[in-house]
């Protein structure tokens, strides 16, 4: 819980700095790239989490590997995390920043689950409808789940609209079970 709170705090501060400098997209891309390095390479993670390696050596590594390649905001974040011994929060910060940056850019993610694949035309029509209803750009992800039996389930902004046949049958079964005869 504390990790999530800290990650959100750092992400919000970074977002405000990126907006102020008008570098939101560049900051987002650089943070994603750096986060992937730390997420995918356990050697790099162990290097920064090792207490027996001097902080000056870690700062030298950051200077050599990242300073010229990433924007100042991300480099400053890396140095700050190093000095405060919070490098283990980097991936969580990147995740929180990703959510906040998309929200700031007016982007909403939606997931549609269907029993059979939907066509590109149907996906585009659904995306357009959701964009009109929300007033935001919608990024739609399509998932196929044969267990749904039919129809679709839509998840948007932490809300789920479930019109699947499986859910309707479950509701009917519950009503019949609870009915008094």
Protein Blocks (a to p, Z undefined) as FASTA:
>chain_A
ZZmmmmmmmmmmmmmmmmmnopmmmmmmmmmmmmmmmmmmmklmmmmmpmkbcfklmmmm
mmmmmmmmpcfklmmmmmmmmmnopmmmmmmmmmmmmmmmmmmnopacdddddfbdcdfk
lmmmmmmmmmmmnopacdddddddfknopacdddeehiacdfbfklmmmmmmmmmmmpcZ
Z
